[in-house]
């Protein structure tokens, strides 16, 4: 492919040294047609717009710098014209310093580059009959009215070849290449045309010119305003239709017009909204089951025996708990945790176990059915063989191709940017850099943990608790709660700051890595950014779920961090509630922050821009200038939209056992997200350069990895974070003889059985509380669920038989749940093929008919030519052997 590009494009490069030989754009005045998409002649369509500031009116640079910039721009535009593009320049209506250069690609240029880029184009209308689904009648209720947005006609397609031009379905040369394809071809040329040569190294591409400020913007045009139809009768006003039938909030319950989105914005944006819509639809099932489990917890919380014991003044009211920190903390009464224990009954119920197993199966169904849907879109949108035929080499990669190597397959020399050793060195450096920054994220998490340990002492001293106190605030504002909330807020702020830093770091590392194609570039960047985000977002949740309160020792012998900070214990209500709080703050704060960053900021910027423009002038503004004042989409396009949704997908699946309402909140968020993203694209941003995409790229294996990890995390949350296993062990084994005294299985006595006893006289001086002891009791109970022999026993304060039964039950539960869930996932993956039989048949049928069509057309041409030759031969034979007339 590189050799082919060199043969087709490179010879047209050339830095013209003589100023007199430069080709310049045609200069015209604005014709007062604000919705026109054509040059001043009304015939040539505007395929791209370049914007620059007149160098003679720039005041920010030295004169010599302005001359260099002008020279590079003039050479670039001249080389664009040498490549066959047609340019027309117009001065801005609102700002005389701005110049708009409109770019048009003639028919010959489009045909040439369509063949170079292997773009698939229509051969003939698709005559395959597609069976209607049995659910079509139901989906019709939510579809866009076909009288407003007409369904696209289906075609058999094939990679374009100029020599087979007659075989393609060309009814009108002006419409054969649609606007999205035209813009893609022009952007391909703009990315590869040279503007300077320095030290025998060619400098080329619109991206570098934009980065250096020679051009201020480069974009394809929207075809109309989003509020009104275009005044040009030849314009289909697709942007207006998209806003009205897709982006408007009234369509929140409607299905998306995916084919129309793909036609206007290209396959890359189309596949994103197809995936987001599919994910949102699948969340409906998960949300319904999650709400059912939550309601089950609400209905059964009043029958929660262990919670009733905590709240009972005769049981929980007589249980005195040991201090939770050294010296400044005091003794407290178990009834303080009454409210949190009631809440815990909602989330820590049997329904949570059912829901965790269900979500392990749901995520598999989601991924498998998405593969099938993706295969259908690949067929419908002609991207089945895209990566093999159409993927182009990145200009940045081509510019560094200075090494010559032998291709093992073709046995021909080809140019690459680095040797095998050089590539190995780059990969080693990039991998080391990624791990270094991940370690920095972990260091920030450890810093938050140290904050939690140190500030807990402050809150314990400030929010003093007394056994005889009855303040209402004590029920909600415990030292643990205050520490958890403030630490979560600080963690969220640190996460947002680190995101900004790591974005730049990931881009720098990926640029240095120098991937060959845009798909390789995005996949590499996606992997790095997700690793950063994964550690950044999930590390605090993993700490609370699996480490906090697990290694704390016991009151007489606590475990210390760094030799001075006593290890953190769970909130008296349990770490499960704290995990839910952490998730709510991070997910909620992240959603609000993203909406401010993605929607509110562009809207405010555009509002200020429109206000300033209106204050300066009341003149008629052309379409290209209206689009220029919109916000640029950015180099990474929809990368952050994917990242936001996949991070949410992780929260929904990895920690769903702690919060069954997570799928419902995600569903509500995504229904709004689809319309907000659509509104943002159609109203606030310039039109993106349409790009091809076969699938969602590296996000697919990332989600598969999350799905596998989710089974483990949810099993461990139920086993180690919740109290479900200790309760079951007590119910079936320790409530009845020989360990218990009840005649039948019951939960009565669970609380008294699980809180170990400690003699206050065994406190060490370093941890003995300052506050005096009230009452006649000489023992206190351990805060968290622990199972140790009481004081006076020959093995006092060592783990008892109950502890080992619980550990064995937890390990057995994890093994059984994981194996059962993974087995079901494997069966589902095996039973559901990645590509449906219908799609396979359609792909094969299209290939067969396409080959047959091309073959028959070639045969017709051969027969036609051979027929003429045969007629001539026959005539020649007849004239030779015909008897002479007498």
URQUI-V391953 format. One line per field, one symbol per residue. psi: psi as a letter, one per 40 degrees, with the letter a starting at -180 (. if undefined). burial: 1 if it has 16 or more other ideal C-beta (glycine too) atoms within 10 Angstrom, else 0. A space follows every 50 residues. Layout:
psi = ???
burial = ???
This chain:
psi = dddddddddddeihhhdhddehhiihhiihefgdeheiideedhihdihh hihhdeeheeiiddddddddddddddddddddeeihihihiiddhedhhh hhhhhiddddddddddefhhihdiihehhhhhieeddddddeiiheddhi iihiihiihhhdefdeeighdhddedhiddddddddddddeehieihhfe hhhihddddddeedidihiiiieiiediiiehdehefdddddddeddide edeiiigdddddddeiddddddddddddddddddddddddddddddddde deehddddddehdecddehhiiieihcdiiiiidededdddddddddgid ddddddddddddddddddddddddddddddefedfddddehihhddddde geihihhddefiiihieiiddddddddddddddddddddddddddddddd ddddddddddddgihideifhdddddgidddddddddddddddddddddd dddddddddddddgididdddddddddddddddddddedddddddedhed geaidegihihfedhhihiiideieddddddddddddddddddddddddd ddddddddddddddddieihhiddddddeiiididebedddddddddddd ddddfddegeeddddddddddddddddddddddeiihihhiihdaebedd dddddddddddddddddddddieddddddddddeeiiedieidihiehed dddehiihheeehiddehidiihhieieiiiidihigiiiieidfieiha dddddddddddddddddddddddddddddddhidhidddddddddddddd ddddddddddddddddddddddddddddddehihh.
burial = 00001000100010100000000010000100011111110001111111 11101001000000010111111111111100101111110110100111 11111000111111111111111001000000000000000001000010 00001111110001001100000001101111111111111111110000 01111111110001101111111111000101001011111111111100 10010111111111111111111111111101100110110011011000 10010111111100110011111111111111111111111111111110 11101111110111111101101110111111110100011111111110 10000000000000011100000001000100110011011001100110 01101110110010101000000100011111110011011101100110 01101110110011110111111111111111111111111111110110 01011101000000111111111111111111101110111001000100 01000100000010000000111111111100100111111111111111 11111111111111111011101111111111111111111111111110 01100110011111111111111111101110111100010000001111 10111111110010001010000000000111111111101000001011 01101110110011001100100010001000001000100110010011 000000000000000000000000000000000000
